[in-house]
Amino acid sequence: MHAQEFISGLTANGRYSFTTEDAIKVLGASPVAARAALRRLRQKGELAMPYKGFYVIIPPEFRNIGCLPASHFIPDLMNHLGEKYYTGLLSAAEFSGAAHQRPQVFQVVSAKNKPQIICGKVRVEFIARKNMEKIPTLDFKTPRGYLKISTPAATAFDLAGYPRHAAGLDNVATVLAELAEKIDGGDLRRIAELSPIAWTQRLGYLLDVVGAQDKTEALAEYIAQKKPVVVALVPSQPRRGISRLERWRLLVNAKVEAEV
């Protein structure tokens, strides 16, 4: 079988990814010959290799970006790697209809850090969260199958916990303002148990800032019960002379402005 026939057969069955080992087995060629045939298809723009040994087939409508969209291949890639994942932060917010601006990078939460993927114009960033397997997710239908995304409440926690991966606190607040209507306060309380308490302190304050106080009572009760140490909203900023907000045991050492 020729390599062209191989990928045509895959797409006819709704598959848009495969491994080098898959190709060698079906083509009946030596590893060197199989890789050479795949390399020629990459040069023609019909294939891309976002991860070593893992190929995606690029239909004509995506040739301009030089890859499949990340949401179309991440489930297969993570399955190939044998690793759990979920789509998180700004990418999850976008799927929940709360991305103020389209994210420039596709964000994946996994148990450990990985190098960024650059595939044509597609960029994938991996953010590590040790207990990510306990974080609640939803299955989102894509043209290539189902993608795991964090629930709105879980997304809110990750945004508050990783603000530098979300274009800063102003952007986090902007996204939370749009996400808030889809957040369940009870879900927030449950996810607080799975998160660093400083994330709860920061998130509760940010939700209050964007007018979502109706979602934060359970979080405020949690903080009152736990009595955590007082933390700064922005740890890297000066905190001397800043009065603390008792509700969240937080030093508000930066002004946060949501773009709404």
ABEGO torsion letter per residue (X at the ends): XBAAAAAAAAAAAGBABBBAAAAAAAAGBBAAAAAAAAAAAAAAGABBBABBGBBBBBBAAAAAAGBBBAAAAAAAAAAAAGBBBBBBEAAAAAAAGABABBBABBBBBBABBBBBBBBEABBBBBBBBAAAAABBBBBBBBAAEBBBBBBAAAAAAAAAABAAAAGEAAAAAAAAAAAAAABBAAAAAAAAAABBAAAAAAAAAAAAAAGAAAAAAAAAAAAAAAGBBBBBABAABBABGBBBBAAAGBBBABBBBBBX
